[in-house]
Amino acid sequence: MKTARLTIKNYRGFSDQTPACVEVGEGLTALLGPNNAGKSSLKLFIYEMRALFDVLRRGPARSPQIIGGSPIGVGGYPGTSDVAEIFNNSNDRDLTFEIEVVDPTLRPGSSHTINRLVGTCQRSSPLQWSFRFCSLQSGSSPAHSGTGYTPIDQYRFRSGNGQTVYDFEDMLEILEAFFGARYYGAFRNALNQGSSQHYDFQIGTAFIDLWNNWKSSLTPPALSNRLIFI
């Protein structure tokens, strides 16, 4: 996948004064730091935002509201008993995250390539998100400027005036990877807990059954091209 830079502000322990910023791409990315530095919160963000990434990865052809600027709603955040938990408690500002394609590609037939998205969740509406997408060629100017757009295919769309063709492919590749990411959190005594699940990790008899299925299956688990957080 392309290298992506993820920046998170006002989420859990990350305020906008001390945001989280990490790059992920091909190969192994290690998060190193002392206890309470925010390593688990960073991984938890990818896990909790899975439903949101599911909508975003569909692209402009299947989810027109993505580029049109309409709010996107989610049903909740897995693992949270109160949606207010996702916000940083040191201020009252909104939660934002930014995904930037570090090495975008401008493909033939396109005049702009979407290389950055910014998502905002207001504290007053914790299940609603608004997004703006920017292209490498236009800088911080949003791709949806109110002139409308027309999907061309899964990866490209044309502006309302027909003069600009935006390429969404690099961003969709990254959003697909974030949606498919799996979080295997630390857990002791994983074999003695009955049948249950801890984040994306099955524990107890559920884990034993899964392991036995893998041993006897002709098809191994698909882990290639997937982000794994441990």
C-alpha positions in Angstrom: 0.0 0.0 0.0 1.0 3.6 -0.3 2.6 5.3 2.7 0.0 7.2 4.8 0.5 9.8 7.5 -2.2 9.7 10.1 -2.7 12.7 12.5 -5.2 12.6 15.3 -6.3 15.5 17.5 -8.6 15.6 20.6 -9.1 11.8 20.7 -8.7 10.2 24.1 -5.3 11.2 25.4 -4.3 13.1 22.3 -5.2 16.8 22.5 -4.7 19.2 19.6 -1.7 20.5 21.5 -0.1 17.0 21.7 -1.6 15.2 18.6 -0.7 11.7 17.5 1.1 11.4 14.2 2.3 8.2 12.7 3.2 6.9 9.2 2.3 3.4 8.0 3.0 1.7 4.8 4.7 -1.4 3.4 6.7 -3.5 5.8 6.8 -3.4 9.6 5.9 -0.3 11.6 6.8 -0.4 15.3 5.3 1.9 18.0 7.9 2.4 20.7 7.5 4.4 23.9 7.0 4.3 27.7 3.8 3.3 29.4 0.9 5.8 29.0 2.5 7.4 25.9 -0.6 6.6 23.8 0.5 3.5 21.8 -2.7 1.6 22.7 -4.9 4.6 22.1 -3.5 5.0 18.6 -4.3 1.4 17.8 -7.7 1.7 19.4 -8.5 4.6 17.1 -8.2 2.4 14.0 -10.4 -0.2 15.7 -13.1 2.2 16.9 -13.4 4.0 13.5 -13.8 0.8 11.5 -17.5 1.6 10.6 -16.4 5.0 9.4 -13.6 3.6 7.3 -16.1 1.2 5.8 -18.2 4.1 4.5 -15.2 6.1 3.3 -13.6 3.1 1.4 -16.6 2.8 -0.9 -15.5 5.8 -2.9 -17.4 8.5 -4.6 -19.2 6.2 -7.0 -20.9 4.1 -4.3 -21.2 6.8 -1.6 -21.8 10.2 -3.2 -22.1 11.9 0.2 -18.4 11.4 0.7 -17.3 14.0 -1.8 -20.5 16.0 -1.6 -19.8 17.1 1.9 -22.9 15.6 3.6 -22.4 14.4 7.2 -21.7 10.7 7.6 -23.3 8.9 10.6 -22.1 5.9 12.5 -24.0 3.7 14.9 -21.4 3.8 17.6 -17.8 2.9 18.5 -17.0 -0.7 19.4 -15.6 -1.2 22.9 -17.0 2.1 24.3 -19.9 2.2 26.7 -20.3 6.0 26.3 -19.5 7.7 23.0 -18.1 10.7 24.9 -15.1 8.5 25.8 -13.6 9.1 22.4 -13.0 12.8 23.1 -10.0 14.3 24.8 -11.0 15.6 28.3 -8.5 18.4 28.6 -10.5 20.8 26.3 -13.9 21.2 24.7 -12.8 21.2 21.1 -13.9 18.8 18.3 -12.1 15.6 17.4 -10.3 15.7 14.1 -8.1 13.3 12.1 -6.2 13.7 8.9 -5.0 11.0 6.5 -2.4 12.1 4.0 -0.9 10.1 1.1 2.8 10.7 1.4 3.7 9.6 -2.1 0.6 10.1 -4.3 0.4 9.1 -8.0 -1.1 11.2 -10.7 -2.5 8.7 -13.3 -3.2 9.3 -17.0 -6.6 10.8 -17.6 -6.7 12.7 -14.2 -5.8 16.3 -13.5 -5.9 16.1 -9.7 -5.1 13.3 -7.3 -6.8 13.2 -3.8 -4.0 13.1 -1.3 -5.5 14.3 1.9 -8.8 14.0 3.9 -9.7 15.7 7.1 -12.5 14.3 9.3 -14.3 16.3 12.0 -16.6 15.1 14.8 -18.3 17.7 16.9 -18.8 17.0 20.6 -22.4 18.0 20.3 -22.9 15.3 17.6 -20.5 12.5 18.5 -22.0 10.0 15.9 -21.8 12.5 13.0 -18.7 13.1 10.9 -18.0 15.7 8.2 -15.1 15.4 5.7 -13.2 17.5 3.2 -10.9 16.1 0.6 -8.0 18.0 -0.9 -5.9 17.3 -3.9 -2.1 17.6 -4.3 -2.6 20.1 -7.1 -5.0 22.4 -5.2 -3.4 22.3 -1.8 -5.9 22.9 1.0 -8.8 23.8 -1.3 -11.5 21.1 -0.9 -12.4 18.9 -3.9 -16.1 19.4 -3.2 -16.4 23.2 -3.7 -20.2 23.3 -4.2 -20.1 22.9 -8.0 -21.2 19.2 -7.8 -19.4 16.3 -9.4 -20.0 13.2 -11.6 -18.5 9.8 -10.9 -16.5 8.3 -13.8 -15.6 5.0 -12.3 -14.8 3.5 -8.9 -11.7 5.7 -8.5 -12.3 8.9 -10.4 -14.9 11.7 -10.5 -15.4 14.9 -12.6 -16.1 18.3 -11.2 -19.4 20.0 -11.9 -17.9 22.2 -14.6 -16.3 19.2 -16.2 -12.8 20.7 -16.2 -11.2 18.7 -13.4 -10.9 15.0 -13.0 -10.0 13.8 -9.5 -8.3 10.5 -8.9 -9.3 8.8 -5.6 -7.4 5.5 -6.0 -4.5 6.1 -3.6 -6.7 7.3 -0.8 -9.1 4.4 -1.3 -6.2 2.0 -1.0 -5.3 3.4 2.4 -8.9 3.6 3.6 -9.3 -0.1 2.6 -6.2 -1.0 4.6 -7.5 0.9 7.7 -10.9 -0.8 7.4 -9.3 -4.2 7.1 -6.9 -3.6 10.0 -7.1 -6.0 13.0 -6.3 -5.2 16.6 -5.0 -8.0 18.7 -4.7 -6.5 22.1 -2.6 -7.9 25.0 -4.5 -10.4 27.1 -3.4 -12.9 29.8 -4.9 -16.4 30.2 -6.5 -16.3 26.8 -7.2 -20.0 27.0 -9.1 -19.9 30.3 -11.9 -17.5 29.6 -14.7 -19.6 28.1 -15.7 -18.6 24.6 -15.3 -14.8 24.0 -13.6 -12.1 22.1 -11.1 -9.4 23.1 -11.1 -6.7 20.4 -10.3 -8.8 17.2 -8.8 -11.7 19.1 -10.9 -14.7 19.9 -10.1 -16.1 23.3 -10.9 -19.3 25.3 -12.6 -22.1 23.5 -13.4 -19.8 20.6 -9.6 -19.4 20.0 -9.0 -23.2 20.3 -11.8 -23.9 17.8 -10.4 -21.3 15.4 -6.9 -22.7 15.8 -8.1 -26.3 15.1 -9.9 -25.0 12.0 -6.8 -23.3 10.7 -4.8 -26.6 11.2 -7.3 -28.7 9.3 -8.2 -26.1 6.6 -6.7 -26.1 3.1 -7.0 -22.3 3.1 -4.8 -20.4 5.5 -5.9 -17.2 7.1 -5.5 -14.2 4.8 -3.1 -11.8 6.4 -1.3 -10.3 3.4 -1.8 -6.6 2.6 -3.5 -6.1 6.0 -2.6 -3.9 8.9 -2.1 -5.9 12.1 -1.9 -4.0 15.4 -0.6 -6.1 18.4 
